[in-house]
Amino acid sequence: MVHLEQCNQPSCEDSDSIKKSTMESYDRQWMRQDEDAAAERRRRLSSIADPLLSMVNPLSGKVVLDLGIGTGSLAFRALELSPPKAMIGVDFSGPGLRVARTISKHAKFNDMDVELVRADLERMPIASRSIDVVLSQATLNLLPDKRAVFSEISRVCKSGARIAVSDAFKTSFSSSEGSWEQCIGGTITVSEFSTFALNAGLIILGQTDLTKAVKELISSGKWDWPEFLEYNMDYRAFMMMKSG
Ligand SMILES: C[S@@+](CC[C@H](N)C(=O)[O-])C[C@H]1O[C@@H](n2cnc3c(N)ncnc32)[C@H](O)[C@@H]1O
């Protein structure tokens, strides 16, 4: 087990209050987004979703799990590009899942197997060794207990499963005193991420730097995330595999 001395893990009490305010913040955000706004978000973020999905496509015949599905910008993009056998989306925001449920009933997705689960990503009601592909976009930073979520990813994955996640990362130029809800307070470095992955039995197969694409989305007003620029973050996509 490699130890993470630099990575500040909040206490249980702080963790609970971080999660409560994160949930309230996303409930408010998703309540304001109807299915058209969600489709627009999906279109706008496709420039970062597509490189992530290219790491695991084709998805045919696979059981796919999207961690922090929100209104489904990553999951429905995956269904558009390469429909899997089943897509399971987990999130703790009821309003986000409601929008995702409405979209899943559209003619385009109606005959696909989409299951939406309201749960905490640090304790998922998903069977062990049942998942072929894990996806996640801009979510892991929001989780106070990184060790728990990496261990959950490892538990639910079949041996050899692929994991493609993208998020903001702290660099030597970053300051992480920003808010948790904006994916800043909980950011970690690439080295800390790699250690969490290794300790959970995940092998890193590759990574792509998407910082330029994210900066362009923010500068052109397509992604309302000024904190990413303000706190000098990087944005990377990682491809991993669950070891035997
Ligand atoms: C920035 S949004 C990203 C949504 C989606 N992946 C996308 O790219 O559009 C983060 C999502 O993670 C969810 N989330 C954050 N912490 C969570 C937790 N502990 N358990 C379950 N969902 C969580 C939020 O409710 C929110 O929908």
The ligand as an SDF file (V2000), in Angstrom:
LIG
                    3D

 27 29  0  0  0  0  0  0  0  0999 V2000
  -20.2240   18.2850  -12.4050 C   0  0  0  0  0  0  0  0  0  0  0  0
  -21.5990   17.1720  -12.3870 S   0  0  0  0  0  0  0  0  0  0  0  0
  -21.1770   16.1540  -13.7700 C   0  0  0  0  0  0  0  0  0  0  0  0
  -22.3790   15.4590  -14.3480 C   0  0  0  0  0  0  0  0  0  0  0  0
  -22.0890   14.6650  -15.6230 C   0  0  0  0  0  0  0  0  0  0  0  0
  -21.0750   13.6560  -15.3840 N   0  0  0  0  0  0  0  0  0  0  0  0
  -21.6770   15.6020  -16.7320 C   0  0  0  0  0  0  0  0  0  0  0  0
  -20.5110   15.5550  -17.1330 O   0  0  0  0  0  0  0  0  0  0  0  0
  -22.5120   16.3800  -17.1950 O   0  0  0  0  0  0  0  0  0  0  0  0
  -21.2410   16.1020  -11.0030 C   0  0  0  0  0  0  0  0  0  0  0  0
  -22.3660   15.1340  -10.6390 C   0  0  0  0  0  0  0  0  0  0  0  0
  -21.9010   14.2870   -9.5890 O   0  0  0  0  0  0  0  0  0  0  0  0
  -22.9320   14.1030   -8.6340 C   0  0  0  0  0  0  0  0  0  0  0  0
  -22.3110   13.7550   -7.3430 N   0  0  0  0  0  0  0  0  0  0  0  0
  -21.4000   14.4640   -6.6430 C   0  0  0  0  0  0  0  0  0  0  0  0
  -21.0470   13.8170   -5.5210 N   0  0  0  0  0  0  0  0  0  0  0  0
  -21.7580   12.6650   -5.4990 C   0  0  0  0  0  0  0  0  0  0  0  0
  -21.8460   11.5730   -4.5800 C   0  0  0  0  0  0  0  0  0  0  0  0
  -21.1340   11.5390   -3.4460 N   0  0  0  0  0  0  0  0  0  0  0  0
  -22.6780   10.5620   -4.8640 N   0  0  0  0  0  0  0  0  0  0  0  0
  -23.4380   10.5860   -6.0040 C   0  0  0  0  0  0  0  0  0  0  0  0
  -23.4060   11.5880   -6.9120 N   0  0  0  0  0  0  0  0  0  0  0  0
  -22.5620   12.6210   -6.6630 C   0  0  0  0  0  0  0  0  0  0  0  0
  -23.6780   15.4420   -8.6280 C   0  0  0  0  0  0  0  0  0  0  0  0
  -24.9940   15.2940   -8.1260 O   0  0  0  0  0  0  0  0  0  0  0  0
  -23.6270   15.8340  -10.1020 C   0  0  0  0  0  0  0  0  0  0  0  0
  -24.7600   15.3810  -10.8030 O   0  0  0  0  0  0  0  0  0  0  0  0
  1  2  1  0
  2  3  1  0
  2 10  1  0
  3  4  1  0
  4  5  1  0
  5  6  1  0
  5  7  1  0
  7  8  2  0
  7  9  1  0
 10 11  1  0
 11 12  1  0
 11 26  1  0
 12 13  1  0
 13 14  1  0
 13 24  1  0
 14 15  1  0
 14 23  1  0
 15 16  2  0
 16 17  1  0
 17 18  1  0
 17 23  2  0
 18 19  1  0
 18 20  2  0
 20 21  1  0
 21 22  2  0
 22 23  1  0
 24 25  1  0
 24 26  1  0
 26 27  1  0
M  CHG  2   2   1   9  -1
M  END
$$$$
